[in-house]
Amino acid sequence: MQLDHLIQTITLAALPVLFAITLHEAAHGYVARHFGDMTAYQQGRISLNPMRHIDPVGTVLLPLLTLLFGGILFGWAKPVPVNFSALRRPKQDMLWVALAGPASNLFMALGWALLYKMAWMFPGNYFAEPLLGMAEWGIKINVVLMVLNLLPLPPLDGGRIAVSLLPYRQAYQLSKIEPYGMFILIFLAVTPVLGWVLLPLVQMMYKLLSMLFGI
């Protein structure tokens, strides 16, 4: 990727990335507090300040590398601490805490799609072109983050959702994968496997947004 194109891409993608990771992580903390766990609140992680959620490797380095070399946009933020044993009903409430992050990404993808539609309706406007580019990145980042986080692999949100929904014996067996989950995910990311899994789901979400907003 040429340097000027990379700079333009980073400029357009920076705001959507910051919104995506900040609201995703803050949503986990907010819902955890609602169900009785004050850990994230006490550590100041229920915050719209992006600096509280940025991980130098997962939020900055890996996304830049995927922009440079292509492939699925991949990365993560600093996880919001959740003490599931402090929830009023740990196994049941884990479902809602885990769902909060992907739900925030779905909400943001819908918001960016609406912004894209509005910018597209006023092509002569000076801000239309940069807004279209930013909205495209907002849709892409949030759709990928939502789909990625819903994979049933602890410690991803989908893994926590599965642990919440499965019977106790199966949930316990799945939860034992958590210490190795990120290593598994990184391995999948450097092979074509993660793309094979994510791309059909991402394309399905794009089609849904296209039907909803006519874009």
Secondary structure as the mmCIF struct_conf table of DSSP 4:
data_model
#
loop_
_struct_conf.conf_type_id
_struct_conf.id
_struct_conf.beg_label_comp_id
_struct_conf.beg_label_asym_id
_struct_conf.beg_label_seq_id
_struct_conf.end_label_comp_id
_struct_conf.end_label_asym_id
_struct_conf.end_label_seq_id
HELX_RH_AL_P HELX_RH_AL_P1 LEU A 3 HIS A 34
TURN_TY1_P TURN_TY1_P1 PHE A 35 GLY A 36
HELX_RH_AL_P HELX_RH_AL_P2 THR A 39 GLN A 42
TURN_TY1_P TURN_TY1_P2 GLN A 43 GLY A 44
BEND BEND1 ILE A 46 ILE A 46
BEND BEND2 LEU A 48 LEU A 48
HELX_RH_3T_P HELX_RH_3T_P1 PRO A 50 ARG A 52
TURN_TY1_P TURN_TY1_P3 HIS A 53 HIS A 53
HELX_RH_PI_P HELX_RH_PI_P1 PRO A 56 LEU A 61
HELX_RH_AL_P HELX_RH_AL_P3 LEU A 62 PHE A 69
BEND BEND3 GLY A 71 ILE A 72
HELX_LH_PP_P HELX_LH_PP_P1 LYS A 78 PRO A 81
HELX_RH_3T_P HELX_RH_3T_P2 PHE A 84 ALA A 86
BEND BEND4 LEU A 87 ARG A 89
HELX_RH_AL_P HELX_RH_AL_P4 PRO A 90 MET A 121
TURN_TY1_P TURN_TY1_P4 PRO A 123 GLY A 124
BEND BEND5 ASN A 125 ASN A 125
TURN_TY1_P TURN_TY1_P5 TYR A 126 PHE A 127
HELX_RH_AL_P HELX_RH_AL_P5 ALA A 128 ASN A 149
TURN_TY1_P TURN_TY1_P6 LEU A 150 LEU A 150
BEND BEND6 LEU A 151 PRO A 152
TURN_TY1_P TURN_TY1_P7 PRO A 154 PRO A 155
BEND BEND7 LEU A 156 LEU A 156
HELX_RH_AL_P HELX_RH_AL_P6 ASP A 157 LEU A 165
BEND BEND8 LEU A 166 LEU A 166
HELX_RH_AL_P HELX_RH_AL_P7 TYR A 168 SER A 175
TURN_TY1_P TURN_TY1_P8 LYS A 176 ILE A 177
HELX_RH_AL_P HELX_RH_AL_P8 GLU A 178 ALA A 189
TURN_TY1_P TURN_TY1_P9 VAL A 190 VAL A 190
BEND BEND9 THR A 191 THR A 191
TURN_TY1_P TURN_TY1_P10 PRO A 192 PRO A 192
HELX_RH_AL_P HELX_RH_AL_P9 VAL A 193 PHE A 213
TURN_TY1_P TURN_TY1_P11 GLY A 214 GLY A 214
#
